[in-house]
Each structure stands twice: as C-alpha cells, then as structure tokens.
Amino acid sequence: MYPEGWWLWRGAGGAVDDDGGLVVRSVAGELGAFEVLVRRYHGVACRVAALAGAGADCEDVVQEAFVRAFDHLAGFRVGEPFRPWLLRIVVNQARNLHRTRTRRDRVTGRVAVLRESVDEVVGSGDPHRTAEAAERSRVLWSALLGLPEKDRQVLGCRYLLGLTEAETAQVLGWPRGSVKSRAFRALARLREVVPVSLDQRLDDGVRGHA
C-alpha cells in the first residue's frame, strides 16, 4: 500500500530520505522512517502549536498531531510539501485545545513558548548573550504579545518560523490573499510600538523568507 502520488514522486527521482520518500516508507510499514519525520519537524511543530495558543500543552498537542498525521499518511499526496500539511494538523489540534482550556492557562503557557521563539530571532539563544540583545528580545516579545491573536499567528509563521505565504495559508487555513493582507496590517501595528532597530530586523527577516 502506497500513498497517493507516490509513482509521480518515484518517477521524478525522489530520494528515499526526502519527505516524500519517508512518507512512502512509513506507509509501507517502516516505522523508523516516520521517526525521522518526527525528529525533523518536532521543533517547528512545537513553535506552531505555541503560536496557535497551545501554551504549556504544546508537547501534548504536537504528539497528538503526529499520531493523527501517521494515521492519515495514506491520504497525503506525495510530491506536495509535507511540512505545511503536518503543521495544519498541529494548528487544528491546538485550536481544539482552545475550546476546552481556561484563558489563564492559555496565556501563561503561550507567553513562555512564544518568548523562546522570539529569542531565536533577536538573539543567539545563548544564555550569556549581551544585555542589549536581551532588551531587544523583551521589547519585541512584549510587542508581539500585545497584538491580536491572528496577527501573532501570521507574523509568527512568516517571520519567526520562516514559512512562505503559501505555507502559512495552508497551516492557518486562510486564503493566501488573507495571509498577505493580515501580515501587512500586523507589521504596521507592530511598527507603531517597536523601535526602528527592531523594525529593521523584522524587515531583514521578511527579505530572507520572501
């Protein structure tokens, strides 16, 4: 049994260790292949879960998302990008969690993981980074936290995680035009409160992930 489109992937010279090859091998019963996919995308899945509001339950959301992804691998069309397909499942799991968790838990957990994501953008992640980098992290984190949830999600996907517009649209379940317009408005709101130096860093990120 093979997933849809596997013959096109094979005919195009797909490698056994690229995402398509790992999906084909997983569906064929090679569990080790799916473990490679889990290791490859666990980090970004956790960050997407945080941006979608999973907070302190990020790990549980991601684990459940991987279980659901594995259960539906046979329906994945090999040759299409695997990452946005997986991350859409993560977002759906996080949204389901929203409906059953208190607002206090959402805010507490989201703050912790979102700050970790911001640290990677504005600093090296080194605990001994300079006081200046730490201050940049604090300011940008506070500014992002003050934005509406959809603004946080689109900026997080586009500029913290480096997803393309098409990938962001697939992950969030929005039309691509909505991603573009929402990101534009969200950046405008962010620039109202973020100093010029941080604004320039965001612009650098935009160019790097366009």
C-alpha positions as CSV (number, residue, x, y, z in Angstrom):
1,M,0.0,0.0,0.0
2,Y,1.4,3.4,-1.0
3,P,0.1,7.0,-0.6
4,E,-1.4,8.9,-3.4
5,G,1.0,10.2,-6.0
6,W,3.9,8.0,-4.9
7,W,4.6,6.9,-8.5
8,L,5.0,10.6,-9.6
9,W,7.4,11.1,-6.8
10,R,9.4,8.0,-7.8
11,G,9.3,8.9,-11.4
12,A,10.7,12.3,-10.6
13,G,13.7,10.8,-8.9
14,G,12.6,11.3,-5.3
15,A,15.1,10.3,-2.7
16,V,14.3,7.7,0.0
17,D,15.3,10.1,2.7
18,D,13.4,13.2,1.5
19,D,10.0,13.9,2.9
20,G,8.2,12.1,0.1
21,G,10.4,9.1,0.4
22,L,10.0,8.9,4.2
23,V,6.2,9.1,3.8
24,V,6.2,6.2,1.2
25,R,8.4,4.1,3.5
26,S,6.2,4.9,6.5
27,V,3.0,3.9,4.8
28,A,4.8,0.7,3.6
29,G,5.3,-0.2,7.3
30,E,8.8,1.2,8.1
31,L,8.2,2.9,11.4
32,G,11.8,4.2,11.5
33,A,11.1,6.4,8.5
34,F,8.3,8.1,10.4
35,E,10.5,8.6,13.4
36,V,12.9,10.6,11.1
37,L,10.0,12.8,10.1
38,V,9.1,13.4,13.8
39,R,12.7,14.4,14.6
40,R,12.9,16.6,11.5
41,Y,9.7,18.6,12.3
42,H,9.2,18.3,16.1
43,G,10.8,21.7,16.8
44,V,8.8,23.7,14.2
45,A,5.7,21.9,15.2
46,C,6.1,23.0,18.8
47,R,6.5,26.6,17.8
48,V,3.4,26.5,15.6
49,A,1.5,24.9,18.4
50,A,2.6,27.8,20.7
51,L,1.6,30.4,18.1
52,A,-1.8,28.7,17.8
53,G,-2.4,29.0,21.5
54,A,-1.3,25.6,22.9
55,G,0.9,27.2,25.6
56,A,2.1,24.8,28.2
57,D,0.3,21.9,26.4
58,C,2.5,22.3,23.3
59,E,4.1,18.9,23.7
60,D,0.8,17.1,24.1
61,V,-0.6,18.9,21.1
62,V,2.4,18.0,18.9
63,Q,2.4,14.4,20.0
64,E,-1.3,14.1,19.2
65,A,-0.7,15.9,15.8
66,F,2.0,13.4,14.9
67,V,-0.3,10.5,15.8
68,R,-3.0,11.9,13.6
69,A,-0.6,12.6,10.8
70,F,0.6,9.0,10.9
71,D,-3.0,7.7,10.8
72,H,-3.6,9.8,7.7
73,L,-0.4,9.3,5.8
74,A,-2.1,7.2,3.2
75,G,-4.1,10.3,2.3
76,F,-1.1,12.5,1.9
77,R,-0.3,13.3,-1.7
78,V,3.4,12.5,-2.2
79,G,5.1,15.3,-4.2
80,E,3.2,18.0,-2.2
81,P,5.1,19.8,0.6
82,F,4.9,17.7,3.8
83,R,5.7,20.5,6.3
84,P,2.6,22.7,5.8
85,W,0.4,19.6,5.6
86,L,1.7,18.5,9.0
87,L,1.6,22.0,10.5
88,R,-2.0,22.3,9.5
89,I,-2.8,19.3,11.7
90,V,-0.8,20.9,14.5
91,V,-2.9,24.1,14.3
92,N,-6.1,22.1,14.2
93,Q,-5.1,20.2,17.4
94,A,-4.2,23.5,19.1
95,R,-7.5,25.0,18.2
96,N,-9.3,22.1,19.6
97,L,-7.5,22.6,22.8
98,H,-8.6,26.2,22.9
99,R,-12.2,25.1,23.3
100,T,-11.5,23.1,26.5
101,R,-8.9,25.1,28.4
102,T,-9.2,28.2,30.6
103,R,-8.0,31.5,29.5
104,R,-5.4,31.7,32.3
105,D,-3.7,28.5,31.2
106,R,-3.6,29.7,27.6
107,V,-1.9,33.0,28.4
108,T,0.6,31.5,30.9
109,G,1.9,28.8,28.5
110,R,1.8,30.8,25.4
111,V,3.9,33.6,26.9
112,A,6.7,31.1,27.8
113,V,7.0,29.4,24.5
114,L,6.4,32.5,22.3
115,R,9.3,34.2,24.1
116,E,11.5,31.3,23.3
117,S,10.7,31.7,19.6
118,V,11.3,35.5,19.7
119,D,14.7,34.9,21.4
120,E,15.8,33.0,18.3
121,V,15.0,35.9,16.1
122,V,16.6,38.7,18.2
123,G,19.4,36.9,19.9
124,S,21.6,33.9,19.6
125,G,19.8,31.8,22.3
126,D,23.0,31.8,24.3
127,P,22.2,32.4,28.0
128,H,25.2,34.7,28.1
129,R,24.0,36.9,25.3
130,T,24.5,40.7,25.8
131,A,22.2,42.9,27.8
132,E,21.4,44.7,24.6
133,A,20.2,41.5,22.9
134,A,18.1,40.6,25.9
135,E,16.4,44.0,25.8
136,R,15.6,43.6,22.1
137,S,14.1,40.3,23.0
138,R,12.0,41.8,25.8
139,V,10.7,44.6,23.6
140,L,9.8,42.5,20.6
141,W,8.2,39.8,22.7
142,S,6.1,42.4,24.6
143,A,5.0,44.0,21.3
144,L,4.0,40.6,19.7
145,L,2.1,39.6,22.8
146,G,0.1,42.8,22.6
147,L,-1.1,42.1,19.1
148,P,-4.4,40.3,18.3
149,E,-4.1,36.5,18.1
150,K,-4.4,36.3,14.3
151,D,-1.7,38.9,14.0
152,R,0.6,36.9,16.2
153,Q,-0.1,33.8,14.3
154,V,0.6,35.2,10.9
155,L,3.8,37.1,12.0
156,G,5.0,34.0,13.8
157,C,4.5,31.7,10.8
158,R,6.0,34.2,8.3
159,Y,8.9,35.7,10.2
160,L,9.7,33.6,13.3
161,L,9.2,30.2,11.6
162,G,10.2,31.4,8.1
163,L,7.2,29.9,6.3
164,T,6.2,31.1,2.8
165,E,2.9,32.8,2.2
166,A,1.6,29.6,0.6
167,E,2.7,27.5,3.5
168,T,1.3,30.0,6.1
169,A,-2.0,29.9,4.2
170,Q,-2.1,26.1,4.4
171,V,-1.1,26.0,8.0
172,L,-3.6,28.6,9.2
173,G,-6.3,27.5,6.8
174,W,-6.6,31.0,5.3
175,P,-6.7,32.2,1.7
176,R,-3.3,33.3,0.5
177,G,-4.5,36.8,0.0
178,S,-5.6,37.0,3.6
179,V,-2.1,36.0,4.7
180,K,-0.6,38.8,2.7
181,S,-3.0,41.5,3.9
182,R,-3.1,40.3,7.5
183,A,0.7,40.2,7.7
184,F,0.9,43.7,6.2
185,R,-1.5,45.1,8.8
186,A,0.1,43.2,11.6
187,L,3.6,44.6,10.7
188,A,2.1,48.1,10.6
189,R,0.7,47.6,14.1
190,L,4.0,46.2,15.4
191,R,5.9,49.1,13.9
192,E,3.8,51.5,16.0
193,V,5.4,50.2,19.2
194,V,8.7,48.6,18.1
195,P,11.9,50.8,17.8
196,V,13.5,51.3,14.4
197,S,16.3,48.9,15.1
198,L,13.9,46.0,15.8
199,D,11.7,47.1,12.8
200,Q,14.8,46.8,10.6
201,R,15.5,43.3,11.9
202,L,12.0,42.2,11.0
203,D,12.4,43.7,7.5
204,D,15.6,41.7,7.2
205,G,13.6,38.6,8.1
206,V,11.0,39.4,5.5
207,R,13.5,39.7,2.8
208,G,15.2,36.5,3.9
209,H,11.9,34.5,3.8
210,A,10.2,36.1,0.8
